[in-house]
């Protein structure tokens, strides 16, 4: 297992939490946009796609919530280590979590693709 500096991992976790806040807000904006489309276009194929996007938004919201929870659990572990030995935290090492980094990259990629898919749909149906 690889290790990394505690302070570096802590900074990365804070960045992820800020990104998740951004994506949460963006999800709200995308939902509003979808509501506008649904209100102006009641064709069956459009409503079917609206439902598709609503389902995807639920999935993404759940992923944001679960990922935020995972980060906070690790943050609590880091905080516990720091509290046990607050001296030289910039040199202390902790087990790295590359799977979380990969999870964030996958999430961002999927979210971006979903946003682009909605924008293409909106340009055709609004």
N, C-alpha and C positions, 0 to 999 in steps of 0.2 A: 504494500500500500504506500502510496505517495503521501508526503506531508507538505504542509504549506504554513506560512507564518499566520498566526492567529489574527493579527491586525489586518492583513491582506484579505483573509477570508471574511472577516467582519465587514470590511468596506465593500466587498463584493456582494455580500448579503443585503446590505443597505441599498446598494444600487439596484439589485433585483426587486426589492420591495418598492422602490420608487417607480421602476418600470411597470410593475404590476398595478400600482395605483393609476399610472397613465393608461394602461390597457383597460382597466375597469372603467375609467371615464370615457375612453374611446368606445367601449362597448355600449355605454348609455347613449352616446351620440349615434352610433350605428342603429340601435334599436329605434330611436326617434325617426331616423331616415326611413327605415323599413316601414314604420307605422304610416308615414306620409305616403309611401308608395301604395300600401294596402288600402288606404282611404281613397285614393284617386283611381285605383284600377282594381276592379273586382272580377276580372276574367279568371276562369278556373285555373289555367296554367300559371298565372301570376300568383294566385293565392297558394298554390302548391309550392311555389318557390319561396313565398313569404314564410310558410310553415317550415320549410327546409332551413331557412336562415334563423328562424326563431329557435329551432332545435340546436343549431350550431352555436348560437349565442348562449344557450343554457350550458352546453358542453364547455364552452370557453370560460364562462363564469365559474363553473365548478372547478376547472383546472386552475384558474387564478386563486380560488379559495384554498384548494388543496396544496398548491405550491407555496402560497403564503404561509400556511400552517407548517409545512415542512421546513421552511426557512426559519420560522420562529422557534421551532423545536431545536434546530441546530444553533440558533442564536442563544437560546437558554443554556445549551451545553458550553458554548464559548464563554458566556458570562460567568458560568460556574467555575470554569478553569481560570479565568482572569481573577475572580474573587479569591480563589485559593492561593494564587501567586501573582499579585498585581505588578510585581517588579519586572521590568524589561519585556512587556508584552509584545513589543515589536520584534523580539528575537525568539519568543516561544513558538513552538510548532505544534500543529494539530493535523489529524488525518484530513486529507483533502477529500472533496466530494465532487469528482468530475461528472458523476451521473446527474447531479443537479445542474451543473453548467450545461450539459448536453440537453437536459430537459428544458432549460430556459431557451436555448437556441432553437429547439424544435417548436416550442410554444410560439416564439416570435415568428418563426417561418409560417406556421399554420395560421396564426392570427393575421399576418400580412396577406396571405393568400385569400383568407376569408374576406378581409376588407376589400381586396381588389375584385373578388368575385361579386360582392355586393355592389361595388361601384359600377361594374359592367352591367349588372342587372338593372341598376337604377337608371343608367344612361339609356337603356332600351325601353324602360317602362315608366318613366316619369315625365 
